[in-house]
Structures are given as C-alpha cells and as structure tokens.
C-alpha cells in the first residue's frame, strides 16, 4: 500500500480527468519521480519517490500526510472505497482548498 507500486496506483487513480484536479508527474535526474497535485489551479501537495534499486522495498510513510490524509483514509483511496470525487470533497471540507462561490 505504501510501497512504490501502491503509491503509483493511487496517483493513477487521481489522474482521472472526469473530476477536477490535476496530477503532474515529472521524472527528475537521479531517478526521482515527483508527483504534484493541483485542484482548480490551487496547489495541494507534492512529493518525490526515489526509484533506486535499494528503494524497492522502502515504505513511504510520509505520503498520506503529504496528501492531507490520515492513514485509514489513504488506505480507502488505495483500496477503492474512496474515489477522486470523494478525495476532492474531503479537501474542500477540511479547507485544504478554497472553492470560489460562483
């Protein structure tokens, strides 16, 4: 769940374009993958994952905190009970993003 494949699975889920929110994925020199998330132009989170051979079994415990989630919420996002729309609503409810009145 908090290994490289699990995190990439969650990021893939957040790339869904049917709901607001944008995941930007960049590969840096030295083998670090950087994920950044924006919601309607507002910065939400960013973190990097090192892809070195010694890192394959590493657990990335800081990722849920970076995404403004508790571990159980991250687990729901990973295991599919939580959708991208639910994650977006959680960010709005916890005031991590501001939604302008239209």
MMTF fields as JSON, N, C-alpha, C and O atoms, coordinates in Angstrom:
{
  "mmtfVersion": "1.0.0",
  "mmtfProducer": "UNKNOWN",
  "numBonds": 407,
  "numAtoms": 408,
  "numGroups": 102,
  "numChains": 1,
  "numModels": 1,
  "chainsPerModel": [1],
  "groupsPerChain": [102],
  "chainIdList": ["A"],
  "bondAtomList": [4, 2, 8, 6, 12, 10, 16, 14, 20, 18, 24, 22, 28, 26, 32, 30, 36, 34, 40, 38, 44, 42, 48, 46, 52, 50, 56, 54, 60, 58, 64, 62, 68, 66, 72, 70, 76, 74, 80, 78, 84, 82, 88, 86, 92, 90, 96, 94, 100, 98, 104, 102, 108, 106, 112, 110, 116, 114, 120, 118, 124, 122, 128, 126, 132, 130, 136, 134, 140, 138, 144, 142, 148, 146, 152, 150, 156, 154, 160, 158, 164, 162, 168, 166, 172, 170, 176, 174, 180, 178, 184, 182, 188, 186, 192, 190, 196, 194, 200, 198, 204, 202, 208, 206, 212, 210, 216, 214, 220, 218, 224, 222, 228, 226, 232, 230, 236, 234, 240, 238, 244, 242, 248, 246, 252, 250, 256, 254, 260, 258, 264, 262, 268, 266, 272, 270, 276, 274, 280, 278, 284, 282, 288, 286, 292, 290, 296, 294, 300, 298, 304, 302, 308, 306, 312, 310, 316, 314, 320, 318, 324, 322, 328, 326, 332, 330, 336, 334, 340, 338, 344, 342, 348, 346, 352, 350, 356, 354, 360, 358, 364, 362, 368, 366, 372, 370, 376, 374, 380, 378, 384, 382, 388, 386, 392, 390, 396, 394, 400, 398, 404, 402],
  "bondOrderList": [1, 1, 1, 1, 1, 1, 1, 1, 1, 1, 1, 1, 1, 1, 1, 1, 1, 1, 1, 1, 1, 1, 1, 1, 1, 1, 1, 1, 1, 1, 1, 1, 1, 1, 1, 1, 1, 1, 1, 1, 1, 1, 1, 1, 1, 1, 1, 1, 1, 1, 1, 1, 1, 1, 1, 1, 1, 1, 1, 1, 1, 1, 1, 1, 1, 1, 1, 1, 1, 1, 1, 1, 1, 1, 1, 1, 1, 1, 1, 1, 1, 1, 1, 1, 1, 1, 1, 1, 1, 1, 1, 1, 1, 1, 1, 1, 1, 1, 1, 1, 1],
  "groupList": [{"groupName": "UNK", "atomNameList": ["N", "CA", "C", "O"], "elementList": ["N", "C", "C", "O"], "formalChargeList": [0, 0, 0, 0], "bondAtomList": [1, 0, 2, 1, 3, 2], "bondOrderList": [1, 1, 2], "singleLetterCode": "X", "chemCompType": "L-PEPTIDE LINKING"}],
  "groupTypeList": [0, 0, 0, 0, 0, 0, 0, 0, 0, 0, 0, 0, 0, 0, 0, 0, 0, 0, 0, 0, 0, 0, 0, 0, 0, 0, 0, 0, 0, 0, 0, 0, 0, 0, 0, 0, 0, 0, 0, 0, 0, 0, 0, 0, 0, 0, 0, 0, 0, 0, 0, 0, 0, 0, 0, 0, 0, 0, 0, 0, 0, 0, 0, 0, 0, 0, 0, 0, 0, 0, 0, 0, 0, 0, 0, 0, 0, 0, 0, 0, 0, 0, 0, 0, 0, 0, 0, 0, 0, 0, 0, 0, 0, 0, 0, 0, 0, 0, 0, 0, 0, 0],
  "groupIdList": [1, 2, 3, 4, 5, 6, 7, 8, 9, 10, 11, 12, 13, 14, 15, 16, 17, 18, 19, 20, 21, 22, 23, 24, 25, 26, 27, 28, 29, 30, 31, 32, 33, 34, 35, 36, 37, 38, 39, 40, 41, 42, 43, 44, 45, 46, 47, 48, 49, 50, 51, 52, 53, 54, 55, 56, 57, 58, 59, 60, 61, 62, 63, 64, 65, 66, 67, 68, 69, 70, 71, 72, 73, 74, 75, 76, 77, 78, 79, 80, 81, 82, 83, 84, 85, 86, 87, 88, 89, 90, 91, 92, 93, 94, 95, 96, 97, 98, 99, 100, 101, 102],
  "secStructList": [7, 7, 1, 2, 2, 2, 2, 2, 2, 2, 2, 2, 2, 2, 6, 7, 6, 6, 1, 1, 7, 3, 3, 3, 3, 3, 3, 7, 6, 6, 1, 3, 3, 3, 3, 3, 3, 3, 3, 6, 6, 3, 3, 3, 3, 3, 3, 3, 3, 3, 7, 7, 4, 4, 4, 6, 6, 7, 7, 7, 6, 6, 2, 2, 2, 2, 6, 6, 7, 7, 2, 2, 2, 2, 2, 2, 2, 2, 2, 6, 1, 1, 7, 2, 2, 2, 2, 2, 2, 2, 2, 2, 2, 6, 6, 1, 1, 7, 7, 7, 7, 7],
  "xCoordList": [0.818, 0.0, 0.864, 0.634, 1.835, 2.731, 4.065, 5.082, 4.052, 5.244, 5.115, 4.099, 6.142, 6.193, 5.004, 4.39, 4.681, 3.566, 2.228, 1.381, 2.034, 0.78, 0.581, -0.523, 1.647, 1.559, 1.299, 0.504, 1.96, 1.733, 0.288, -0.3, -0.281, -1.677, -2.618, -3.559, -2.368, -3.189, -3.041, -4.032, -1.822, -1.614, -2.329, -2.87, -2.331, -3.036, -4.538, -5.204, -5.049, -6.463, -6.78, -7.838, -5.882, -6.106, -5.9, -6.209, -5.382, -5.234, -6.549, -6.626, -7.573, -8.887, -9.344, -9.43, -9.635, -9.951, -11.436, -11.819, -12.292, -13.716, -14.079, -15.197, -13.148, -13.363, -12.267, -11.179, -12.535, -11.496, -10.273, -10.363, -9.171, -7.925, -6.945, -7.313, -5.719, -4.704, -3.488, -3.001, -3.008, -1.774, -0.687, -0.837, 0.381, 1.517, 2.614, 2.989, 3.11, 4.126, 5.384, 5.34, 6.486, 7.744, 8.816, 8.808, 9.726, 10.871, 12.093, 12.417, 12.745, 13.937, 15.18, 15.139, 16.271, 17.546, 17.834, 17.422, 18.519, 18.872, 17.81, 17.911, 16.799, 15.822, 14.705, 14.021, 14.475, 13.375, 12.146, 12.222, 11.037, 9.763, 9.077, 8.994, 8.588, 7.92, 6.469, 6.165, 5.575, 4.143, 3.691, 4.028, 2.938, 2.362, 0.878, 0.478, 0.072, -1.369, -1.876, -1.487, -2.747, -3.388, -4.893, -5.333, -5.668, -7.126, -7.608, -7.495, -8.144, -8.606, -7.55, -7.852, -6.318, -5.21, -4.562, -3.549, -5.11, -4.553, -3.652, -4.029, -2.467, -1.505, -2.025, -2.461, -1.979, -2.42, -1.237, -1.031, -0.452, 0.688, 1.722, 1.45, 2.899, 3.957, 4.848, 5.052, 5.369, 6.35, 7.142, 6.694, 8.318, 9.184, 9.396, 9.431, 9.536, 9.819, 11.089, 11.184, 12.054, 13.295, 13.101, 12.514, 13.594, 13.379, 14.642, 14.75, 15.571, 16.788, 16.517, 15.489, 17.436, 17.228, 17.11, 16.403, 17.797, 17.689, 16.37, 16.029, 15.631, 14.393, 13.171, 12.082, 13.312, 12.146, 11.318, 10.096, 11.944, 11.192, 10.91, 10.308, 11.337, 11.166, 9.69, 8.944, 9.296, 7.946, 7.978, 8.879, 7.006, 6.949, 5.845, 4.751, 6.148, 5.157, 4.685, 3.624, 5.434, 5.089, 4.033, 3.476, 3.742, 2.856, 1.439, 0.939, 0.761, -0.585, -0.604, -1.507, 0.369, 0.43, 0.601, -0.013, 1.438, 1.642, 0.345, 0.101, -0.481, -1.741, -2.888, -4.035, -2.583, -3.581, -4.598, -5.793, -4.108, -4.953, -4.402, -3.202, -5.291, -4.847, -4.596, -5.048, -3.878, -3.522, -4.755, -4.751, -5.8, -7.002, -7.688, -8.268, -7.627, -8.206, -7.388, -7.945, -6.068, -5.21, -5.495, -5.541, -5.686, -5.994, -7.3, -7.395, -8.306, -9.567, -9.36, -9.967, -8.509, -8.219, -7.498, -7.782, -6.578, -5.82, -6.714, -6.637, -7.564, -8.376, -9.698, -10.493, -9.938, -11.064, -12.384, -13.255, -12.631, -13.894, -13.962, -15.049, -12.808, -12.784, -12.422, -11.43, -13.239, -12.989, -12.272, -12.06, -11.902, -11.272, -12.248, -11.842, -13.528, -14.533, -14.632, -14.757, -14.577, -14.592, -13.36, -13.454, -12.195, -10.954, -11.053, -10.668, -11.571, -11.738, -12.658, -12.37, -13.764, -14.703, -14.051, -14.296, -13.236, -12.516, -11.593, -11.503, -10.908, -10.029, -10.826, -10.364, -12.011, -12.867, -13.393, -13.368, -13.873, -14.438, -13.407, -13.743, -12.168, -11.114, -10.41, -9.418, -10.934, -10.446, -8.989, -8.267, -8.561, -7.229, -7.234, -6.192, -8.422, -8.601, -9.8, -10.722, -9.772, -10.884, -11.654, -11.071, -12.959, -13.813, -14.52, -15.199, -14.338, -14.967, -16.454, -16.856, -17.26, -18.706, -18.936, -18.393, -19.741, -19.991, -21.386, -21.771],
  "yCoordList": [-1.192, 0.0, 1.259, 2.163, 1.327, 2.482, 2.166, 2.793, 1.196, 0.919, 1.658, 2.297, 1.563, 2.295, 1.981, 2.893, 0.709, 0.327, 0.823, 1.273, 0.743, 1.202, 2.698, 3.151, 3.468, 4.917, 5.281, 6.177, 4.594, 4.861, 4.525, 5.198, 3.505, 3.146, 4.27, 4.615, 4.834, 5.934, 7.156, 7.819, 7.457, 8.616, 8.411, 9.36, 7.18, 6.867, 7.117, 7.639, 6.736, 6.955, 8.451, 8.866, 9.253, 10.693, 11.397, 12.582, 10.682, 11.262, 11.264, 11.853, 10.625, 10.569, 11.983, 12.84, 12.224, 13.576, 13.9, 15.0, 12.989, 13.281, 14.151, 14.661, 14.325, 15.174, 16.229, 16.005, 17.384, 18.411, 17.898, 16.986, 18.485, 18.105, 17.592, 16.864, 17.968, 17.608, 17.066, 17.672, 15.933, 15.357, 15.607, 15.233, 16.224, 16.413, 15.455, 15.392, 14.725, 13.717, 14.098, 14.284, 14.213, 14.51, 13.571, 13.175, 13.224, 12.408, 13.312, 13.992, 13.311, 14.132, 13.301, 12.071, 13.988, 13.268, 12.569, 13.031, 11.489, 10.756, 9.752, 9.142, 9.569, 8.524, 8.893, 7.994, 10.172, 10.536, 10.88, 11.671, 10.293, 10.647, 11.645, 11.421, 12.736, 13.759, 13.851, 14.001, 13.76, 13.89, 15.205, 15.497, 15.985, 17.221, 17.22, 16.764, 17.722, 17.741, 19.173, 19.917, 19.54, 20.852, 20.632, 19.742, 21.434, 21.377, 22.746, 23.719, 22.824, 24.084, 25.174, 26.309, 24.815, 25.761, 25.977, 26.671, 25.405, 25.565, 24.38, 23.224, 24.684, 23.649, 22.875, 23.465, 21.542, 20.682, 20.001, 20.155, 19.241, 18.537, 18.229, 18.277, 17.914, 17.394, 16.492, 16.743, 15.456, 14.606, 13.862, 13.702, 13.411, 12.673, 11.255, 10.988, 10.35, 8.95, 8.552, 8.685, 8.07, 7.615, 6.224, 5.359, 6.009, 4.718, 3.85, 2.929, 4.12, 3.33, 1.885, 1.582, 0.986, -0.444, -0.755, -1.685, 0.015, -0.227, 0.292, -0.018, 1.069, 1.662, 0.786, 1.12, -0.317, -1.096, -1.589, -1.685, -1.899, -2.397, -1.294, -1.553, -0.082, 1.018, 1.382, 1.388, 1.675, 2.146, 3.676, 4.271, 4.289, 5.746, 6.235, 6.59, 6.247, 6.557, 8.002, 8.308, 8.889, 10.311, 10.669, 11.765, 9.79, 10.11, 10.489, 11.517, 9.723, 10.141, 11.548, 12.336, 11.851, 13.173, 14.267, 15.329, 14.009, 14.971, 15.214, 16.317, 14.176, 14.276, 14.787, 14.818, 15.192, 15.692, 14.613, 14.884, 13.395, 12.26, 11.57, 11.614, 10.937, 10.027, 8.682, 8.446, 7.806, 6.522, 5.715, 5.097, 5.712, 4.947, 5.543, 4.808, 6.878, 7.5, 7.16, 6.91, 7.153, 6.767, 5.315, 4.983, 4.459, 3.055, 2.942, 2.129, 3.744, 3.741, 4.227, 3.699, 5.224, 5.722, 4.647, 4.456, 3.959, 2.889, 1.703, 1.166, 1.291, 0.084, 0.334, -0.591, 1.544, 1.943, 2.34, 2.794, 2.221, 2.776, 4.302, 4.859, 4.974, 6.423, 6.725, 6.221, 7.549, 7.929, 9.273, 9.912, 9.691, 11.003, 12.103, 13.089, 11.943, 12.933, 13.02, 14.115, 11.875, 11.863, 12.562, 13.314, 12.308, 12.953, 14.467, 15.234, 14.892, 16.329, 16.947, 18.024, 16.269, 16.789, 16.843, 17.783, 15.863, 15.871, 17.081, 17.718, 17.397, 18.57, 19.853, 20.765, 19.932, 21.107, 21.177, 22.241, 20.043, 20.012, 20.361, 20.999, 19.953, 20.243, 21.567, 21.913, 22.299, 23.622, 23.626, 24.601, 22.523, 22.481, 23.219, 23.683, 23.329, 24.139, 25.039, 24.71, 26.167, 27.107, 27.051, 27.101, 26.946, 26.932, 28.289, 28.696, 28.969, 30.283, 30.1, 29.216, 30.942, 30.916, 31.439, 32.474, 30.721, 31.119, 31.66, 32.045],
  "zCoordList": [0.0, 0.0, 0.0, -0.803, 0.872, 0.898, 0.239, 0.537, -0.651, -1.434, -2.767, -3.038, -3.579, -4.838, -5.749, -6.302, -5.903, -6.786, -6.255, -7.027, -4.949, -4.351, -4.516, -4.819, -4.319, -4.465, -5.92, -6.202, -6.842, -8.263, -8.641, -9.488, -8.028, -8.287, -7.836, -8.551, -6.664, -6.168, -7.073, -7.381, -7.497, -8.377, -9.716, -10.284, -10.212, -11.461, -11.287, -12.182, -10.128, -9.829, -9.808, -10.281, -9.27, -9.184, -10.526, -10.655, -11.52, -12.852, -13.621, -14.699, -13.095, -13.749, -14.087, -13.207, -15.359, -15.816, -15.774, -16.171, -15.308, -15.248, -14.048, -13.971, -13.112, -11.945, -11.9, -12.429, -11.274, -11.191, -10.441, -9.618, -10.734, -10.079, -11.103, -12.025, -10.94, -11.923, -11.193, -10.238, -11.644, -11.126, -12.164, -13.327, -11.755, -12.651, -12.227, -11.057, -13.179, -12.92, -13.686, -14.902, -12.993, -13.668, -13.153, -11.987, -14.022, -13.643, -13.595, -14.569, -12.485, -12.307, -12.584, -12.58, -12.82, -12.931, -11.619, -10.555, -11.694, -10.485, -10.084, -9.019, -10.91, -10.653, -9.707, -9.219, -9.416, -8.534, -9.364, -10.304, -9.016, -9.633, -8.715, -7.507, -9.272, -8.473, -8.905, -10.088, -7.924, -8.147, -7.519, -6.372, -8.26, -7.748, -8.08, -9.151, -7.176, -7.368, -7.252, -6.352, -8.178, -8.184, -8.315, -9.043, -7.62, -7.71, -8.148, -7.402, -9.358, -9.942, -9.814, -9.446, -10.119, -10.103, -8.749, -8.665, -7.688, -6.347, -6.022, -6.215, -5.531, -5.157, -3.959, -2.97, -4.05, -2.949, -2.278, -1.074, -3.056, -2.48, -3.544, -4.744, -3.075, -3.931, -3.089, -1.902, -3.699, -3.036, -4.092, -5.227, -3.706, -4.615, -4.13, -2.929, -5.089, -4.783, -5.502, -6.722, -4.765, -5.353, -5.915, -5.265, -7.121, -7.775, -7.777, -8.587, -6.909, -6.863, -6.483, -5.877, -6.836, -6.588, -5.095, -4.706, -4.268, -2.826, -2.26, -1.119, -3.03, -2.557, -2.812, -2.344, -3.535, -3.934, -2.759, -2.87, -1.649, -0.507, 0.515, 1.556, 0.225, 1.175, 1.314, 0.334, 2.502, 2.771, 2.811, 3.401, 2.191, 2.124, 3.066, 2.626, 4.367, 5.393, 5.356, 5.9, 4.739, 4.732, 3.692, 3.751, 2.748, 1.626, 2.08, 1.625, 2.948, 3.347, 3.965, 3.685, 4.785, 5.413, 4.367, 4.47, 3.356, 2.28, 1.505, 1.016, 1.4, 0.659, 1.526, 1.08, 2.778, 3.728, 4.09, 4.213, 4.257, 4.617, 5.857, 6.127, 6.603, 7.645, 6.976, 5.856, 7.66, 7.035, 6.621, 5.557, 7.437, 7.083, 5.852, 5.053, 5.692, 4.507, 3.263, 2.193, 3.412, 2.291, 1.89, 0.705, 2.899, 2.611, 1.826, 0.907, 2.175, 1.431, -0.002, -0.933, -0.176, -1.522, -2.332, -3.515, -1.698, -2.358, -2.704, -3.81, -1.758, -1.929, -2.653, -2.817, -3.077, -3.939, -3.283, -4.025, -1.981, -1.488, -1.672, -1.824, -1.657, -1.849, -3.305, -3.83, -3.937, -5.328, -5.374, -4.344, -6.575, -6.73, -6.314, -5.699, -6.644, -6.247, -4.722, -4.174, -4.033, -2.567, -2.003, -1.034, -2.62, -2.174, -2.362, -1.479, -3.517, -3.757, -2.709, -2.189, -2.397, -1.406, -0.024, 0.733, 0.311, 1.586, 1.68, 2.729, 0.582, 0.568, 0.773, 1.459, 0.189, 0.356, 1.784, 2.404, 2.312, 3.667, 4.734, 5.732, 4.537, 5.519, 5.219, 5.861, 4.237, 3.858, 3.406, 3.617, 2.78, 2.174, 0.847, 0.383, 0.232, -0.969, -0.754, -0.008, -1.414, -1.345, -2.646, -3.728, -2.536, -3.708, -3.76, -2.817, -4.888, -5.041, -5.313, -6.07, -4.69, -4.959, -6.358, -6.746, -7.108, -8.495, -8.661, -9.766]
}
